[in-house]
Amino acid sequence: MNDNVQHLVNNERYRLLTIDGETYIMDIESPFWKVVFPFFFWLFPNRIFKVEKRSMADKLKTEKIQAKGGSFFIFVTGISYTSGMLLVPLMDKFNVPISSLINIGLLVFAVILVIILYIIVSHYRKRKLDNVLELDRLPQSKLWIRPNSVGHLANVVFSYLVLLGFSIVIFLGYIQTGNIMILMIASLMLFGLLLTNRKVVREGNLVVKSKVDENKDRII
């Protein structure tokens, strides 16, 4: 089956699917292991939620949905990013003479912080949707999807491997040099790696292998 997928307006966590004339929502940031390994979106079933009210479906497609505290969150994120960019010229002054063991400890700490940041951003996006719709109250189904084309598959694999490779190389560079700025760059690269899953369920046609309606326990 070939069906349609589009972004939820102003919310990258969710995708709106149109399957056989019906509207569904897919959460592409849950479970987290599918974020770390985006290829699993194609290998395992994905939970989708049916939007039964036409008015609600139209609203999700056209209106921007904001969460409380969103402006403050965006402000803090912007300040953090700008501060990081201003520190780049000072890279040579960030060489800290510490042991490799401590460097590894700081590296692990940085990875944990990246994951926590991703979860916080993801939770913020969930709050935005919760303002108008509670997914858990909607009828649920399981959906098996496939890459749109060989080019789509190659794009995701290439992006994932490149970001993963650069992340590993830069993290190793930090262990050898102790340069805190290199650790920051590696952390940013790792955060970009976690965003690769957005390419898996991209806007346009969606190739559906099968869909199981959990409420009726049948294959469509």
Z-matrix of the N, CA and C atoms (Angstrom, degrees):
N
C 1 1.449
C 2 1.524 1 109.81
N 3 1.358 2 117.93 1 142.03
C 4 1.449 3 123.09 2 175.45
C 5 1.514 4 108.96 3 -115.78
N 6 1.320 5 117.53 4 119.67
C 7 1.447 6 121.92 5 -176.74
C 8 1.523 7 108.84 6 -130.58
N 9 1.324 8 116.21 7 -177.05
C 10 1.454 9 121.21 8 -171.34
C 11 1.522 10 112.09 9 -112.11
N 12 1.336 11 115.67 10 146.43
C 13 1.462 12 121.33 11 176.70
C 14 1.517 13 108.55 12 -136.37
N 15 1.343 14 116.72 13 142.06
C 16 1.446 15 121.89 14 175.16
C 17 1.512 16 109.94 15 -144.24
N 18 1.337 17 115.69 16 162.51
C 19 1.460 18 120.43 17 178.95
C 20 1.520 19 110.03 18 -72.84
N 21 1.317 20 114.50 19 146.02
C 22 1.459 21 119.03 20 168.09
C 23 1.521 22 106.61 21 -72.36
N 24 1.315 23 117.54 22 130.57
C 25 1.453 24 121.41 23 -174.51
C 26 1.532 25 111.40 24 -55.16
N 27 1.334 26 115.49 25 122.74
C 28 1.464 27 122.08 26 174.87
C 29 1.531 28 113.52 27 63.27
N 30 1.328 29 116.64 28 25.34
C 31 1.467 30 119.69 29 178.74
C 32 1.528 31 109.20 30 -151.58
N 33 1.341 32 115.88 31 100.51
C 34 1.459 33 121.12 32 -174.20
C 35 1.530 34 113.65 33 -75.61
N 36 1.309 35 117.35 34 -7.77
C 37 1.463 36 118.58 35 -177.72
C 38 1.525 37 112.07 36 -74.03
N 39 1.317 38 117.27 37 -26.31
C 40 1.463 39 120.58 38 -171.38
C 41 1.529 40 111.72 39 -118.29
N 42 1.336 41 114.56 40 153.62
C 43 1.456 42 121.80 41 173.77
C 44 1.529 43 108.46 42 -123.20
N 45 1.312 44 115.51 43 140.65
C 46 1.456 45 121.77 44 174.44
C 47 1.522 46 108.56 45 -96.89
N 48 1.314 47 116.47 46 121.82
C 49 1.459 48 121.91 47 -178.86
C 50 1.528 49 109.98 48 -108.70
N 51 1.308 50 116.43 49 137.57
C 52 1.458 51 121.87 50 172.91
C 53 1.519 52 107.79 51 -112.65
N 54 1.328 53 116.24 52 109.89
C 55 1.463 54 121.88 53 -176.63
C 56 1.526 55 108.52 54 -125.57
N 57 1.327 56 116.04 55 118.09
C 58 1.470 57 121.12 56 -178.63
C 59 1.527 58 112.11 57 52.55
N 60 1.335 59 115.45 58 39.23
C 61 1.455 60 119.99 59 177.47
C 62 1.520 61 114.83 60 81.79
N 63 1.332 62 118.10 61 -4.28
C 64 1.462 63 122.44 62 179.72
C 65 1.526 64 109.90 63 -101.13
N 66 1.337 65 116.78 64 151.04
C 67 1.456 66 122.17 65 -178.01
C 68 1.530 67 110.66 66 -105.11
N 69 1.324 68 115.42 67 131.57
C 70 1.462 69 121.58 68 179.52
C 71 1.532 70 109.36 69 -130.52
N 72 1.325 71 115.75 70 159.11
C 73 1.461 72 122.42 71 174.81
C 74 1.526 73 108.72 72 -116.66
N 75 1.330 74 115.98 73 133.59
C 76 1.468 75 121.32 74 174.87
C 77 1.523 76 108.95 75 -117.15
N 78 1.322 77 115.89 76 132.02
C 79 1.459 78 122.56 77 176.60
C 80 1.521 79 107.79 78 -92.86
N 81 1.348 80 117.76 79 110.83
C 82 1.472 81 120.04 80 -175.80
C 83 1.540 82 112.15 81 -92.02
N 84 1.321 83 117.46 82 4.01
C 85 1.460 84 119.91 83 178.28
C 86 1.525 85 112.29 84 -114.48
N 87 1.322 86 115.88 85 16.17
C 88 1.460 87 120.83 86 177.67
C 89 1.530 88 108.32 87 -147.37
N 90 1.342 89 117.16 88 132.32
C 91 1.471 90 128.65 89 -1.02
C 92 1.526 91 112.27 90 -74.06
N 93 1.335 92 116.62 91 162.29
C 94 1.457 93 121.62 92 -172.98
C 95 1.522 94 112.27 93 -66.10
N 96 1.327 95 118.44 94 -29.43
C 97 1.469 96 119.53 95 -178.07
C 98 1.520 97 111.69 96 -65.54
N 99 1.333 98 117.19 97 -21.69
C 100 1.468 99 119.69 98 175.19
C 101 1.525 100 111.24 99 -79.86
N 102 1.321 101 116.31 100 -17.65
C 103 1.459 102 120.22 101 173.26
C 104 1.522 103 109.47 102 -76.39
N 105 1.324 104 116.34 103 -42.22
C 106 1.462 105 121.39 104 179.33
C 107 1.529 106 110.71 105 -68.38
N 108 1.327 107 117.01 106 -38.63
C 109 1.469 108 122.17 107 179.14
C 110 1.536 109 108.48 108 -123.17
N 111 1.337 110 117.99 109 81.61
C 112 1.470 111 121.62 110 -172.93
C 113 1.521 112 114.64 111 -61.71
N 114 1.340 113 117.89 112 -21.26
C 115 1.468 114 120.63 113 179.89
C 116 1.529 115 111.62 114 -64.03
N 117 1.320 116 116.50 115 -20.42
C 118 1.464 117 120.31 116 -179.78
C 119 1.528 118 111.86 117 -67.03
N 120 1.339 119 117.54 118 -17.78
C 121 1.458 120 119.80 119 174.37
C 122 1.522 121 110.40 120 -60.89
N 123 1.332 122 116.48 121 -29.41
C 124 1.462 123 121.17 122 -179.36
C 125 1.525 124 112.44 123 -91.63
N 126 1.324 125 116.45 124 -20.67
C 127 1.470 126 120.18 125 -174.69
C 128 1.522 127 113.22 126 -95.09
N 129 1.319 128 116.99 127 -25.72
C 130 1.466 129 120.82 128 -176.29
C 131 1.527 130 110.19 129 -125.56
N 132 1.334 131 117.20 130 157.93
C 133 1.478 132 119.99 131 -179.99
C 134 1.525 133 111.57 132 -66.57
N 135 1.321 134 115.40 133 150.85
C 136 1.461 135 122.30 134 179.90
C 137 1.523 136 109.33 135 -118.29
N 138 1.319 137 116.23 136 137.16
C 139 1.459 138 120.43 137 -179.92
C 140 1.527 139 110.23 138 -79.54
N 141 1.327 140 116.32 139 132.86
C 142 1.455 141 121.78 140 177.05
C 143 1.529 142 109.43 141 -127.96
N 144 1.325 143 115.70 142 156.66
C 145 1.462 144 122.04 143 -175.16
C 146 1.527 145 109.17 144 -123.30
N 147 1.312 146 116.67 145 128.88
C 148 1.454 147 121.44 146 -175.36
C 149 1.532 148 111.23 147 -85.46
N 150 1.335 149 115.34 148 127.14
C 151 1.467 150 121.20 149 175.45
C 152 1.528 151 107.08 150 -94.91
N 153 1.305 152 115.96 151 104.61
C 154 1.461 153 120.25 152 -173.01
C 155 1.525 154 113.50 153 -81.71
N 156 1.333 155 117.93 154 -28.70
C 157 1.454 156 120.87 155 -179.00
C 158 1.523 157 110.63 156 -84.77
N 159 1.325 158 116.56 157 121.69
C 160 1.457 159 121.41 158 -179.89
C 161 1.528 160 111.31 159 -60.36
N 162 1.327 161 117.11 160 -39.10
C 163 1.462 162 120.79 161 -178.92
C 164 1.525 163 111.24 162 -62.54
N 165 1.357 164 116.21 163 -39.16
C 166 1.452 165 120.23 164 178.76
C 167 1.527 166 111.04 165 -68.54
N 168 1.333 167 116.61 166 -40.37
C 169 1.460 168 120.85 167 178.53
C 170 1.523 169 110.52 168 -61.01
N 171 1.335 170 116.80 169 -43.50
C 172 1.463 171 121.07 170 179.13
C 173 1.522 172 110.99 171 -64.50
N 174 1.334 173 116.86 172 -37.88
C 175 1.458 174 121.34 173 179.40
C 176 1.526 175 110.89 174 -64.49
N 177 1.315 176 116.87 175 -43.16
C 178 1.461 177 121.01 176 -179.76
C 179 1.523 178 111.75 177 -65.75
N 180 1.325 179 116.52 178 -28.01
C 181 1.461 180 120.79 179 -178.07
C 182 1.523 181 112.77 180 -82.42
N 183 1.317 182 117.10 181 -21.15
C 184 1.464 183 119.22 182 -170.40
C 185 1.519 184 115.18 183 -122.48
N 186 1.329 185 118.90 184 -26.16
C 187 1.458 186 120.49 185 -173.63
C 188 1.527 187 111.78 186 -103.24
N 189 1.328 188 115.42 187 140.94
C 190 1.456 189 121.01 188 173.83
C 191 1.527 190 109.26 189 -79.82
N 192 1.333 191 115.60 190 130.85
C 193 1.468 192 120.97 191 -177.29
C 194 1.522 193 109.05 192 -110.87
N 195 1.318 194 115.91 193 124.22
C 196 1.462 195 120.58 194 -177.32
C 197 1.523 196 110.61 195 -106.24
N 198 1.317 197 115.49 196 152.67
C 199 1.463 198 121.05 197 174.82
C 200 1.521 199 109.46 198 -107.94
N 201 1.327 200 116.70 199 152.00
C 202 1.450 201 120.47 200 177.64
C 203 1.520 202 109.40 201 -63.86
N 204 1.320 203 115.20 202 136.26
C 205 1.457 204 119.40 203 -179.06
C 206 1.511 205 113.19 204 83.83
N 207 1.313 206 118.21 205 5.19
C 208 1.450 207 121.46 206 -176.42
C 209 1.512 208 113.04 207 -64.78
N 210 1.338 209 117.90 208 -40.38
C 211 1.462 210 121.44 209 -178.87
C 212 1.527 211 110.62 210 -62.67
N 213 1.340 212 116.71 211 -41.58
C 214 1.463 213 120.60 212 179.05
C 215 1.524 214 110.17 213 -64.62
N 216 1.354 215 116.89 214 -41.44
C 217 1.464 216 120.91 215 179.79
C 218 1.524 217 110.25 216 -61.17
N 219 1.328 218 117.03 217 -45.44
C 220 1.462 219 121.47 218 -179.65
C 221 1.527 220 110.22 219 -64.27
N 222 1.339 221 116.86 220 -39.16
C 223 1.465 222 121.25 221 179.40
C 224 1.521 223 111.04 222 -61.57
N 225 1.332 224 116.41 223 -48.39
C 226 1.459 225 121.04 224 -179.35
C 227 1.528 226 111.04 225 -62.50
N 228 1.336 227 116.45 226 -42.76
C 229 1.465 228 120.56 227 179.12
C 230 1.526 229 110.77 228 -61.59
N 231 1.339 230 115.88 229 -43.67
C 232 1.461 231 120.25 230 -179.89
C 233 1.518 232 112.48 231 -63.50
N 234 1.345 233 116.72 232 -42.91
C 235 1.461 234 120.98 233 178.65
C 236 1.529 235 110.81 234 -63.08
N 237 1.330 236 116.64 235 -41.68
C 238 1.467 237 121.09 236 -179.71
C 239 1.524 238 110.99 237 -62.89
N 240 1.317 239 116.23 238 -44.01
C 241 1.465 240 120.75 239 -179.35
C 242 1.528 241 110.00 240 -65.41
N 243 1.335 242 117.36 241 -46.03
C 244 1.460 243 121.32 242 -178.91
C 245 1.525 244 111.19 243 -62.07
N 246 1.317 245 116.45 244 -41.56
C 247 1.459 246 120.82 245 178.68
C 248 1.519 247 111.14 246 -61.41
N 249 1.336 248 115.70 247 -41.37
C 250 1.460 249 120.23 248 179.05
C 251 1.515 250 111.78 249 -62.36
N 252 1.355 251 116.59 250 -41.37
C 253 1.450 252 120.29 251 179.54
C 254 1.529 253 111.55 252 -66.22
N 255 1.326 254 117.00 253 -36.91
C 256 1.457 255 120.71 254 179.91
C 257 1.528 256 111.98 255 -68.31
N 258 1.342 257 116.65 256 -21.83
C 259 1.461 258 120.69 257 -179.28
C 260 1.520 259 113.07 258 -83.71
N 261 1.314 260 117.38 259 -13.65
C 262 1.471 261 121.13 260 -176.96
C 263 1.523 262 112.48 261 -54.91
N 264 1.359 263 119.63 262 -47.02
C 265 1.477 264 118.44 263 -179.81
C 266 1.527 265 113.65 264 -61.55
N 267 1.319 266 117.46 265 -16.10
C 268 1.462 267 120.84 266 -178.36
C 269 1.522 268 112.48 267 -95.55
N 270 1.345 269 117.30 268 15.45
C 271 1.466 270 121.50 269 -173.00
C 272 1.529 271 112.31 270 -54.27
N 273 1.326 272 116.49 271 -42.39
C 274 1.456 273 119.31 272 -175.63
C 275 1.532 274 112.97 273 -64.73
N 276 1.330 275 116.28 274 -18.80
C 277 1.461 276 119.86 275 -178.55
C 278 1.523 277 112.23 276 -90.63
N 279 1.353 278 116.47 277 3.42
C 280 1.462 279 119.80 278 -176.60
C 281 1.526 280 112.52 279 -103.06
N 282 1.328 281 117.34 280 13.43
C 283 1.460 282 120.32 281 177.26
C 284 1.525 283 109.11 282 -76.69
N 285 1.324 284 116.36 283 114.38
C 286 1.459 285 121.49 284 -176.42
C 287 1.528 286 109.31 285 -108.27
N 288 1.321 287 118.84 286 121.19
C 289 1.470 288 122.16 287 -178.35
C 290 1.535 289 111.76 288 -75.86
N 291 1.322 290 116.89 289 84.10
C 292 1.456 291 121.50 290 178.00
C 293 1.517 292 108.74 291 -130.28
N 294 1.321 293 116.40 292 165.87
C 295 1.461 294 121.04 293 -175.57
C 296 1.525 295 111.44 294 -73.13
N 297 1.347 296 115.61 295 161.27
C 298 1.463 297 121.14 296 179.30
C 299 1.518 298 111.38 297 -63.53
N 300 1.346 299 116.41 298 -33.49
C 301 1.461 300 120.07 299 179.67
C 302 1.532 301 110.73 300 -62.89
N 303 1.328 302 115.64 301 -42.71
C 304 1.471 303 119.20 302 178.04
C 305 1.527 304 109.92 303 -67.24
N 306 1.321 305 116.81 304 -38.77
C 307 1.468 306 120.68 305 177.33
C 308 1.527 307 110.85 306 -58.38
N 309 1.332 308 115.45 307 -43.17
C 310 1.463 309 119.67 308 179.43
C 311 1.531 310 110.08 309 -63.94
N 312 1.340 311 115.63 310 -40.45
C 313 1.462 312 119.67 311 177.78
C 314 1.523 313 111.53 312 -61.35
N 315 1.334 314 117.03 313 -42.97
C 316 1.461 315 121.03 314 178.12
C 317 1.527 316 111.15 315 -66.48
N 318 1.338 317 115.45 316 -34.61
C 319 1.463 318 119.65 317 177.78
C 320 1.527 319 110.61 318 -63.17
N 321 1.320 320 116.22 319 -46.60
C 322 1.465 321 120.53 320 178.82
C 323 1.520 322 110.03 321 -61.35
N 324 1.321 323 116.07 322 -41.37
C 325 1.465 324 120.96 323 178.61
C 326 1.527 325 110.70 324 -61.86
N 327 1.340 326 116.74 325 -40.97
C 328 1.460 327 121.39 326 179.73
C 329 1.527 328 111.09 327 -64.94
N 330 1.330 329 116.81 328 -41.01
C 331 1.464 330 120.86 329 178.40
C 332 1.531 331 110.55 330 -62.02
N 333 1.327 332 115.46 331 -43.27
C 334 1.472 333 119.94 332 178.35
C 335 1.531 334 110.58 333 -61.52
N 336 1.342 335 116.22 334 -41.12
C 337 1.460 336 120.21 335 179.44
C 338 1.529 337 111.44 336 -63.65
N 339 1.329 338 116.25 337 -38.77
C 340 1.467 339 120.28 338 178.18
C 341 1.530 340 110.09 339 -62.60
N 342 1.323 341 116.14 340 -44.07
C 343 1.465 342 120.15 341 179.29
C 344 1.529 343 110.68 342 -63.57
N 345 1.334 344 116.09 343 -42.83
C 346 1.463 345 120.00 344 178.95
C 347 1.529 346 110.39 345 -62.61
N 348 1.334 347 116.91 346 -42.39
C 349 1.467 348 120.62 347 178.70
C 350 1.527 349 110.72 348 -61.15
N 351 1.323 350 116.06 349 -43.03
C 352 1.462 351 119.99 350 179.52
C 353 1.530 352 110.28 351 -61.97
N 354 1.320 353 116.35 352 -43.43
C 355 1.465 354 120.91 353 -179.82
C 356 1.529 355 110.84 354 -64.09
N 357 1.338 356 116.45 355 -39.38
C 358 1.466 357 120.12 356 178.81
C 359 1.528 358 110.82 357 -63.40
N 360 1.335 359 116.41 358 -46.19
C 361 1.467 360 120.43 359 178.32
C 362 1.522 361 110.47 360 -62.24
N 363 1.335 362 116.26 361 -41.54
C 364 1.458 363 120.84 362 179.56
C 365 1.524 364 111.19 363 -63.36
N 366 1.338 365 116.22 364 -41.05
C 367 1.464 366 120.70 365 178.91
C 368 1.529 367 110.56 366 -64.94
N 369 1.317 368 116.20 367 -37.65
C 370 1.462 369 120.68 368 177.16
C 371 1.529 370 110.19 369 -60.16
N 372 1.323 371 116.81 370 -42.72
C 373 1.468 372 120.52 371 179.12
C 374 1.529 373 111.13 372 -65.92
N 375 1.330 374 116.46 373 -35.68
C 376 1.461 375 119.64 374 178.01
C 377 1.533 376 110.52 375 -65.28
N 378 1.325 377 116.46 376 -39.82
C 379 1.464 378 120.65 377 178.43
C 380 1.522 379 110.60 378 -60.73
N 381 1.309 380 116.23 379 -36.46
C 382 1.464 381 120.03 380 179.85
C 383 1.525 382 110.89 381 -61.21
N 384 1.327 383 116.09 382 -42.84
C 385 1.459 384 119.35 383 179.39
C 386 1.524 385 111.16 384 -73.19
N 387 1.334 386 116.76 385 -36.59
C 388 1.465 387 120.78 386 -179.22
C 389 1.525 388 112.12 387 -61.91
N 390 1.321 389 116.65 388 -20.82
C 391 1.466 390 119.65 389 178.65
C 392 1.527 391 112.16 390 -63.01
N 393 1.332 392 116.48 391 -26.61
C 394 1.475 393 119.56 392 -176.16
C 395 1.521 394 113.26 393 -123.82
N 396 1.341 395 116.99 394 -17.84
C 397 1.467 396 118.84 395 -172.98
C 398 1.522 397 110.63 396 -155.65
N 399 1.332 398 117.20 397 133.33
C 400 1.466 399 122.39 398 176.01
C 401 1.528 400 108.85 399 -103.85
N 402 1.317 401 115.49 400 110.70
C 403 1.462 402 120.00 401 -174.98
C 404 1.522 403 112.92 402 -60.28
N 405 1.320 404 116.77 403 -38.39
C 406 1.466 405 119.96 404 -174.69
C 407 1.530 406 112.82 405 -63.26
N 408 1.318 407 117.19 406 -17.41
C 409 1.463 408 120.57 407 179.78
C 410 1.535 409 112.42 408 -88.77
N 411 1.336 410 116.33 409 -6.59
C 412 1.461 411 120.42 410 -177.00
C 413 1.531 412 111.23 411 -90.57
N 414 1.340 413 117.63 412 153.89
C 415 1.474 414 120.85 413 174.31
C 416 1.523 415 110.03 414 -59.96
N 417 1.328 416 117.06 415 137.87
C 418 1.459 417 121.18 416 -175.25
C 419 1.526 418 111.78 417 -113.57
N 420 1.326 419 114.56 418 149.65
C 421 1.459 420 121.64 419 176.52
C 422 1.521 421 108.54 420 -140.75
N 423 1.326 422 115.93 421 168.10
C 424 1.460 423 121.57 422 174.12
C 425 1.527 424 108.73 423 -114.58
N 426 1.328 425 114.59 424 138.29
C 427 1.459 426 120.22 425 -173.86
C 428 1.525 427 110.13 426 -128.92
N 429 1.328 428 116.35 427 130.82
C 430 1.452 429 121.80 428 173.49
C 431 1.529 430 107.86 429 -102.72
N 432 1.337 431 116.58 430 124.10
C 433 1.459 432 120.13 431 -179.27
C 434 1.523 433 110.46 432 -120.28
N 435 1.315 434 115.68 433 164.05
C 436 1.459 435 122.74 434 -179.54
C 437 1.529 436 109.49 435 -133.57
N 438 1.352 437 118.65 436 161.06
C 439 1.469 438 120.22 437 176.21
C 440 1.529 439 110.69 438 -58.66
N 441 1.325 440 116.52 439 148.19
C 442 1.461 441 120.34 440 179.84
C 443 1.524 442 112.03 441 -66.49
N 444 1.334 443 115.67 442 -31.70
C 445 1.464 444 120.89 443 -176.41
C 446 1.522 445 108.74 444 -164.54
N 447 1.316 446 115.73 445 174.16
C 448 1.465 447 120.62 446 175.50
C 449 1.525 448 109.63 447 -63.88
N 450 1.347 449 116.01 448 -37.41
C 451 1.456 450 120.12 449 178.46
C 452 1.518 451 112.24 450 -63.77
N 453 1.337 452 116.21 451 -38.53
C 454 1.462 453 121.23 452 177.29
C 455 1.525 454 110.04 453 -62.87
N 456 1.321 455 116.83 454 -46.27
C 457 1.459 456 121.90 455 178.83
C 458 1.527 457 110.45 456 -60.51
N 459 1.333 458 116.68 457 -45.61
C 460 1.466 459 121.37 458 -178.65
C 461 1.525 460 110.92 459 -63.86
N 462 1.323 461 117.08 460 -37.90
C 463 1.469 462 121.79 461 -179.71
C 464 1.517 463 111.14 462 -62.89
N 465 1.327 464 116.29 463 -45.67
C 466 1.464 465 120.59 464 -179.49
C 467 1.529 466 110.81 465 -66.81
N 468 1.331 467 116.55 466 -45.75
C 469 1.473 468 120.85 467 -179.43
C 470 1.527 469 110.41 468 -61.85
N 471 1.329 470 116.83 469 -45.51
C 472 1.467 471 121.05 470 -178.95
C 473 1.527 472 110.88 471 -62.68
N 474 1.336 473 116.91 472 -47.84
C 475 1.464 474 120.99 473 -179.13
C 476 1.530 475 110.93 474 -60.49
N 477 1.334 476 116.11 475 -44.45
C 478 1.457 477 120.99 476 -178.00
C 479 1.528 478 111.08 477 -64.49
N 480 1.331 479 117.14 478 -47.24
C 481 1.466 480 120.89 479 -177.12
C 482 1.519 481 111.54 480 -67.67
N 483 1.333 482 117.12 481 -38.49
C 484 1.469 483 120.04 482 179.63
C 485 1.524 484 110.61 483 -65.09
N 486 1.340 485 116.93 484 -48.26
C 487 1.464 486 120.41 485 -179.73
C 488 1.530 487 111.35 486 -65.22
N 489 1.339 488 115.95 487 -39.32
C 490 1.464 489 119.84 488 177.73
C 491 1.524 490 110.48 489 -63.96
N 492 1.342 491 116.47 490 -45.36
C 493 1.458 492 120.84 491 -179.64
C 494 1.523 493 112.18 492 -61.88
N 495 1.339 494 116.49 493 -46.85
C 496 1.458 495 119.90 494 179.13
C 497 1.528 496 111.12 495 -63.27
N 498 1.333 497 116.42 496 -39.26
C 499 1.467 498 119.44 497 179.70
C 500 1.522 499 110.70 498 -61.23
N 501 1.319 500 116.71 499 -45.92
C 502 1.467 501 120.91 500 -179.29
C 503 1.520 502 111.00 501 -63.88
N 504 1.334 503 116.66 502 -45.88
C 505 1.469 504 120.87 503 -178.54
C 506 1.529 505 111.07 504 -62.15
N 507 1.330 506 116.30 505 -44.24
C 508 1.467 507 119.65 506 -177.87
C 509 1.524 508 110.90 507 -70.03
N 510 1.327 509 117.55 508 -37.92
C 511 1.470 510 119.62 509 175.96
C 512 1.526 511 110.76 510 -62.50
N 513 1.345 512 116.85 511 -40.76
C 514 1.464 513 120.06 512 176.98
C 515 1.525 514 110.98 513 -64.28
N 516 1.338 515 115.44 514 -36.14
C 517 1.459 516 119.57 515 177.23
C 518 1.513 517 111.41 516 -63.47
N 519 1.323 518 116.10 517 -36.23
C 520 1.463 519 119.30 518 177.83
C 521 1.527 520 110.89 519 -66.21
N 522 1.345 521 117.04 520 -42.63
C 523 1.466 522 120.20 521 -179.35
C 524 1.524 523 110.68 522 -59.42
N 525 1.337 524 116.52 523 -36.25
C 526 1.462 525 120.50 524 -178.09
C 527 1.527 526 112.45 525 -78.05
N 528 1.327 527 117.48 526 -34.85
C 529 1.460 528 120.43 527 -173.72
C 530 1.524 529 114.25 528 -100.84
N 531 1.345 530 117.24 529 -29.21
C 532 1.451 531 120.15 530 -175.46
C 533 1.520 532 112.85 531 74.13
N 534 1.336 533 116.68 532 13.71
C 535 1.461 534 121.31 533 -178.44
C 536 1.531 535 109.31 534 -78.59
N 537 1.330 536 116.52 535 114.55
C 538 1.456 537 121.59 536 -176.14
C 539 1.530 538 111.73 537 -63.09
N 540 1.337 539 117.43 538 -34.31
C 541 1.453 540 120.00 539 179.71
C 542 1.528 541 111.08 540 -64.31
N 543 1.330 542 116.61 541 -36.58
C 544 1.469 543 120.01 542 176.41
C 545 1.521 544 110.20 543 -63.07
N 546 1.329 545 116.44 544 -37.98
C 547 1.460 546 120.42 545 177.32
C 548 1.525 547 110.62 546 -63.34
N 549 1.321 548 116.91 547 -39.36
C 550 1.455 549 120.79 548 178.18
C 551 1.528 550 111.25 549 -64.43
N 552 1.328 551 116.43 550 -41.50
C 553 1.466 552 120.78 551 179.12
C 554 1.531 553 110.21 552 -64.72
N 555 1.341 554 115.83 553 -42.26
C 556 1.463 555 120.24 554 178.86
C 557 1.523 556 110.95 555 -62.97
N 558 1.331 557 116.04 556 -38.31
C 559 1.465 558 120.31 557 178.80
C 560 1.523 559 110.80 558 -65.03
N 561 1.326 560 116.41 559 -40.30
C 562 1.460 561 120.80 560 177.24
C 563 1.529 562 110.65 561 -63.46
N 564 1.325 563 116.03 562 -40.02
C 565 1.466 564 120.63 563 178.15
C 566 1.529 565 110.54 564 -64.36
N 567 1.323 566 116.57 565 -39.79
C 568 1.460 567 120.92 566 178.63
C 569 1.524 568 110.76 567 -64.66
N 570 1.331 569 116.58 568 -39.71
C 571 1.463 570 119.71 569 177.45
C 572 1.526 571 110.22 570 -62.58
N 573 1.327 572 116.56 571 -39.21
C 574 1.462 573 120.46 572 176.31
C 575 1.517 574 111.81 573 -62.87
N 576 1.340 575 116.66 574 -36.07
C 577 1.464 576 120.85 575 177.61
C 578 1.523 577 111.17 576 -61.08
N 579 1.327 578 116.55 577 -38.23
C 580 1.463 579 120.63 578 -179.31
C 581 1.534 580 112.04 579 -69.64
N 582 1.318 581 117.05 580 -14.01
C 583 1.464 582 120.56 581 179.21
C 584 1.529 583 112.59 582 -91.02
N 585 1.329 584 116.76 583 -1.73
C 586 1.461 585 120.16 584 -178.23
C 587 1.518 586 111.95 585 -61.47
N 588 1.335 587 117.44 586 -27.70
C 589 1.462 588 119.84 587 -177.47
C 590 1.526 589 112.45 588 -61.61
N 591 1.340 590 117.79 589 -19.37
C 592 1.460 591 120.13 590 178.12
C 593 1.526 592 112.00 591 -65.30
N 594 1.334 593 115.62 592 -26.96
C 595 1.454 594 119.87 593 178.97
C 596 1.529 595 112.07 594 -74.73
N 597 1.334 596 116.59 595 -23.06
C 598 1.469 597 120.43 596 -175.85
C 599 1.522 598 111.19 597 -68.55
N 600 1.326 599 116.28 598 -46.05
C 601 1.474 600 121.26 599 178.84
C 602 1.531 601 106.38 600 -110.25
N 603 1.308 602 116.35 601 79.54
C 604 1.459 603 120.73 602 -174.20
C 605 1.526 604 111.17 603 -94.75
N 606 1.317 605 114.68 604 163.45
C 607 1.459 606 120.43 605 -177.79
C 608 1.519 607 110.80 606 -67.66
N 609 1.320 608 115.91 607 140.33
C 610 1.461 609 121.57 608 -178.67
C 611 1.515 610 110.90 609 127.68
N 612 1.322 611 115.46 610 -145.40
C 613 1.465 612 120.05 611 178.91
C 614 1.525 613 110.44 612 -75.26
N 615 1.308 614 115.55 613 143.97
C 616 1.467 615 121.81 614 177.99
C 617 1.526 616 108.41 615 -119.96
N 618 1.321 617 116.26 616 123.42
C 619 1.458 618 120.57 617 179.23
C 620 1.520 619 108.77 618 -87.94
N 621 1.319 620 116.68 619 111.27
C 622 1.459 621 123.19 620 -177.21
C 623 1.525 622 109.43 621 -103.55
N 624 1.327 623 116.02 622 124.44
C 625 1.465 624 119.82 623 176.60
C 626 1.518 625 110.19 624 -79.92
N 627 1.333 626 116.97 625 -48.06
C 628 1.460 627 121.11 626 178.18
C 629 1.516 628 109.62 627 -164.50
N 630 1.326 629 115.55 628 161.08
C 631 1.462 630 121.62 629 178.41
C 632 1.521 631 109.28 630 -136.27
N 633 1.316 632 116.17 631 131.37
C 634 1.456 633 121.29 632 178.73
C 635 1.525 634 108.97 633 -109.46
N 636 1.320 635 116.30 634 119.70
C 637 1.457 636 121.90 635 176.46
C 638 1.520 637 107.93 636 -82.03
N 639 1.324 638 116.81 637 107.76
C 640 1.463 639 120.48 638 -175.33
C 641 1.527 640 112.17 639 -67.94
N 642 1.320 641 116.49 640 -24.78
C 643 1.462 642 119.55 641 -179.77
C 644 1.523 643 112.48 642 -75.53
N 645 1.357 644 115.68 643 -25.29
C 646 1.450 645 120.82 644 179.59
C 647 1.523 646 112.40 645 -112.33
N 648 1.373 647 114.07 646 -10.71
C 649 1.466 648 120.74 647 178.24
C 650 1.529 649 110.67 648 53.86
N 651 1.335 650 114.53 649 55.41
C 652 1.458 651 118.49 650 177.31
C 653 1.525 652 109.07 651 -145.92
N 654 1.321 653 116.30 652 157.71
C 655 1.452 654 121.74 653 179.26
C 656 1.517 655 108.90 654 -95.18
N 657 1.344 656 114.90 655 130.48
C 658 1.464 657 120.20 656 179.52
C 659 1.530 658 108.40 657 -100.73
